[in-house]
Amino acid sequence: MLMRGVLPAISLFCLALLPAAGKAQAPQAPLISATYAEPTTRYPHGVLGDAIEHGALLLAYEGIANRTVIRLPEDRVFEDTEPRMVDVDGDGQREVVVVESHQSQGARLAIYNGSGLVAATPYIGQRNRWLAPVAVADLDDDGFVELAYIDRPHLAKTLRVWRFAEGQLTPITALEGVTNHRIGERDIAGGLRLCGALPEMVVASADWQRLKAVTFNGKALTARDIGPHQDRDSFAKALACK
C-alpha cells in the first residue's frame, strides 16, 4: 500500500517536457530514487485527502550529483501517492510509473524516464476522474510487463490491464466490480503478491465486503474470493499470503 510522503531538499537539473524529437538522452546510470516535488493546488480534486498535488517529478541517478526534474505543464499534475520504479522495457534500467491528471481530461497512467515521457494510457476523458494503480509487473510470465490499475475506483470500479511492448502500451483486458480506494484515503489499498506460480493482484469487491485475488493468464482476468475485508490489516495479511 502506498502513502503520500515528505519531499527532501535537493539540488536539481531541470528538464522541461519536450516533443519527442527534442528530448534529452536519459542518463545511463541506475535510477536510485523518484520523488514528487513542487506542491500545487492548481487541480483541487482532493481525492487523496487534500487539495495538494505535485507539478514535478525528481529522479536521482547513481553517481550523478544533480537530480533530474521533469516538470509538467500548468494544465497537468501528478495526482498520486508516490512514483513506482520498475524496469518496464526490460533494458536493465528502471523507469517510473505515475498517475498524472489533466485539468479537463482527468487521469492517466504514465511511464517516464530521465528524458521525459515514454508512454501513457489515454486520459479517462473528464475532469476529476481518477485511477489507482494495482501492479506493474510481468503478470503472465510472457516476458513483457503489464500495467494494471482500477479505472475510477469510486465510480466505474474496473480493473484494466495494459501491456508495454516495443515502446507502446496496449490495452489487453478488463474486469468490473473491484476497487482499491475510497475518496479521501491517503493510500492505495492492496497490490501484488506471489503466493503460487503466478502473481496475484489483491483488490476489494466493489462494496468493500470481500477481498479478491485476481490473476491474468495473458488474455483474461480471473478473480477468486480470499476472505472478508475489515480494514488495512486485511490487505496486509492477504499480501503476505496469510
N, C-alpha and C positions, 0 to 999 in steps of 0.2 A: 504494500500500500504506500502511496506517495503523498508527502506533505509539502506544503509551501514552506520555503526556507528563508534564511537570512543571507543577505548579499555581502561578500567581502569587499574591502577596499583594495584595488589592484591597479597596476599600470596597464594601459590598453594600446593596441594598434587598431585603428578604426577602419572598417571595411563597409562601405555602403553597398546596398543591394543593386547590382548592375545587370543589364541584359547579358544573356549567355556569352555573347561574343566578347564582352568586356570584362569577364570575370578574371580575378587574380588566380594564380595557381594555389591550390590548397597546400598547406605545409605537409611535408612527407614524414615528419616526426609523429610519434604516437600521441593521440589525444588523451590527456590525463584528467581533464575536468571540463564541465559545461555548466554554466550558471546563468540565470536570468538577471538582468540589470535594468536600470533606468525605469523605476516605477512610474506609472502614469494612471490617471483617472479618465483618459480620453475615450474609454469604452466602458461605460458604467453598467455592466451587466450584473456583476455581483454573484455569479453562480457559485463561486468558491468561497463565499462568506464575507467578502468585502468588495469595494469598487476599485481596488488597486490591481492593475495588471502590469505588464512589462513591455518596454519598447525595444529591448536589445538582448542579444544572446552573447555571452562571453565564453570563448573557447581558449583553453590553455593547452599548449603542446610541450612535450618533453624537450628540455634543452633550449627552449625559446623563452626569453625573459618577458616580453610583452604578450599580453593576451590579445587575441583577435576578437573584435566586437562586430557582430552582424546586427545592424540597426534597421528596424522595419520602417516603412513609410508611415506617415501620420494616420493613414486610414486602416492600419493593422496593429494588433498587439499580440503578445504571447499570453494566452489565457490558459494557464497550465499550472501544475503543481511543481514539477521540476523536469529538466531535459533528461532524455534517456539515451545513453551512449551505447551503441550497438554497431557491429560491423555488418551493415546491411547489404553491401555489394560483394562481400567475400574476398576483398583485396588485402585483408590483414590489418586494415586501418579502420578505426571506429568512426561512424557518422553520428549525428544527433537527431533524434526523432522528437518532435514537439507538436503541441497544439497551438495554432495561431488563429485569430479571429479577425474578420473584416467588418468594418463599420456597418455595411449594408448587406453583406452576404453570409455572415455567420462564420462558423469554424471550419477548419480543415486540418488534416494530419499532414505534417511536412517533414522532409528529411533535409538536413543541412550538413555541410562540411565547411572547412575554413575558407572556401572560395564562394560560398553562398548556397542558394537553393539547389538541391539535387533533384528532387521530385516531390510531388504533393498530390493528395486526393483533391477532388473538386470541393469547393465550399458547399456547405449544406444548402445555401441559397437564400437565407433570410437572417436578418439581424437578430441577435440574442438567441441563436440556436447553436448548441454546443455538442461536442463529442468527448468521450472519456476513453483513453487508451486502455487496452487489456493486456496486450502482449506484442512484442517484437521479437520473433524467433522463427526458426525453421520448424513449423508446426507439423509437417507431414513427412519430414526426413527425405525430401527430394533434392536437397542442395540449395534451395532458394529460400530467402527469408520472407515470411509473411508479416504483415502489419494488421493487427486486429483491434477494433475499437467498438464501443457502444455508441451508435448514432442516436443523439438526443435521448440520453438516459432517463430524462424526466417525461418524455413525450412518446417518441417512436419506440424506444426500448428495443433496439435492433442491433444485434452483433453483426458486424461486417468484417470480412477478411479480404485483404488486398495482397497480391504477390509482387515483390520487387524483382525484376529481371531485365537485363540489358538496358539499365538506366531508366526504366519506366515502372510505374505502379499500375497493376491491372486488377480490377475487381473480380473476385472469384465466387463468393457465395455469401449468404446472409442467414441469420436465424432470429426470429422475432420472439418477444416475450421474456427478455432478460435485461438486467440493468446492473450498474456498479456505482451509482452516485445518486445522492439526493440533494436538492437545492440547499446551498449554504454549507455543506460539508467541505472541509478544507483538504480532505484527502480523497483518493480514488480507491474504492474497495476492491478486494480480490487481486487477481493477477494470474501468473503462470506457475504451474507446479509440474514436477516429473515424479510420478509415483509408480509408473509402469513403463511400458515400451515407448509410448508416445507422450509428448507434453499434453497437459490438460489446462484449459482456461477455467478459472474459478470465478463465477459470477452469481448474482442473485436472481431469483424469479422476479417477474415484473411487480408482484405485490410485496416483495421483500419477506415472504414467509419461508422460503426454502433456498438452499444453496444448490447450484448446478455445476457439474464438471462437464466441460464441452471439449470434444476432440474434433480434429479436422483431418480427413482422410485424403486430402488433395483435391476433392471436388465438393464435398458437402460437410456440414457441421452436425454433430450428434450430441445431444445433451442428456445427462443422466442425473437423477436426484442423489445428493450426497448428505442430506440431513437438514434439520431446521436452521433458520437464521435467527439469531438473537441479537448479536452485536458484532463489533470488530473482532472479538476473540473467536467467534465462529469462523471468520475468514482465516485468521491466523492458524487455527488448528487444521483447517482444510488445506491450506497452503503447505503445511508441514506434514501432510499425508496422515493426519491422525483422525 
